[in-house]
C-alpha cells in the first residue's frame, strides 16, 4: 500500500515497484517505494577547519590498535612466570571509585 508524500523529500525522485511474494500467501502483492537523489542543483558545502581536523584525527585513530599488544604480551609473560603481583588496596580503591561514578546523585 503506497501513501502519497510519505518518505519523499524535496529534491528526490520517487518510483514505485510491485513485489510479488512466492510461497505461502503467493496471491498477495506489496508495493514498495524507492527514492533516489535528484540531480544536484549546484549547492556547495564547505567544512570548517575544525571539522577537517576532526576527520583527520578520526582517520588516524582508526588505524591504531584497540589495545597495546606489547603491554598484553608483557602481562602474559608475568602471569606465566608467577611474577605478576596485585595490590588489593589499589583494586579496592578502583572498584569504589567506579561504584561512586555509577551511583545516581540524590537530589536534596
C-alpha positions in Angstrom: 0.0 0.0 0.0 1.6 3.3 -1.1 0.9 6.5 0.8 1.4 9.7 -1.2 4.0 12.1 0.1 5.5 9.7 2.8 9.2 9.2 2.6 9.7 11.7 -0.2 11.8 14.7 0.5 12.3 17.8 -1.7 14.8 17.1 -4.4 14.2 13.3 -4.6 12.6 11.3 -7.3 10.1 8.6 -6.3 9.4 5.4 -8.2 7.0 2.6 -7.4 7.6 -1.1 -8.0 5.4 -4.1 -7.2 6.8 -7.1 -5.3 5.1 -10.4 -5.7 5.7 -12.9 -2.9 6.1 -16.6 -3.5 5.2 -19.5 -1.3 2.5 -19.2 1.4 0.3 -16.3 0.6 1.5 -16.2 -3.0 -1.5 -14.2 -4.1 -0.5 -11.2 -2.0 1.2 -8.3 -3.6 3.1 -5.4 -1.9 4.1 -2.1 -3.4 7.5 -0.7 -2.4 8.6 2.9 -2.9 12.2 3.7 -3.5 13.8 7.2 -3.6 16.8 8.3 -5.4 18.6 11.6 -5.2 17.7 14.2 -7.8 20.3 15.9 -10.0 22.5 18.3 -8.0 21.4 21.9 -8.2 24.8 23.5 -7.7 24.7 23.7 -3.9 28.1 23.6 -2.2 29.1 22.6 1.2 32.3 23.8 2.9 33.8 22.3 6.0 35.4 24.3 8.7 39.0 23.7 9.7 37.8 22.1 13.0 35.7 19.6 11.1 38.5 18.7 8.8 40.9 18.4 11.8 38.4 16.0 13.5 38.1 13.9 10.3 41.9 13.7 10.1 42.1 12.7 13.8 39.3 10.1 13.3 41.2 8.5 10.4 44.4 8.3 12.4 42.7 6.8 15.4 41.0 4.2 13.2 44.4 2.9 12.2 45.6 2.4 15.8 45.1 -1.0 17.5 42.4 -1.2 20.2 44.9 -2.3 22.8 48.7 -2.2 23.4 49.9 -5.5 22.2 53.3 -5.1 23.9 51.7 -4.5 27.3 49.4 -7.5 26.9 52.4 -9.7 25.9 54.4 -8.5 29.0 51.4 -9.1 31.2 51.0 -12.7 29.9 54.7 -13.4 30.5 54.5 -12.0 34.0 51.4 -14.1 34.8 53.0 -17.3 33.3 56.2 -16.8 35.3 54.3 -16.0 38.5 55.9 -12.5 38.7 52.7 -10.5 38.5 51.7 -9.0 41.9 48.4 -7.5 42.7 47.7 -4.7 45.1 44.4 -5.4 46.7 44.1 -1.9 48.2 44.5 -0.3 44.8 41.9 -2.7 43.3 39.5 -1.9 46.1 40.0 1.8 45.6 39.3 1.5 41.8 36.2 -0.5 42.5 34.9 2.1 45.0 35.7 4.9 42.6 33.8 3.1 39.8 30.8 2.4 42.0 30.7 6.0 43.1 30.8 7.1 39.5 27.9 4.8 38.7 25.7 5.7 41.7 22.9 8.2 41.0 23.2 11.5 42.7 20.5 12.2 45.2 18.5 15.5 44.8 18.3 17.4 48.0 
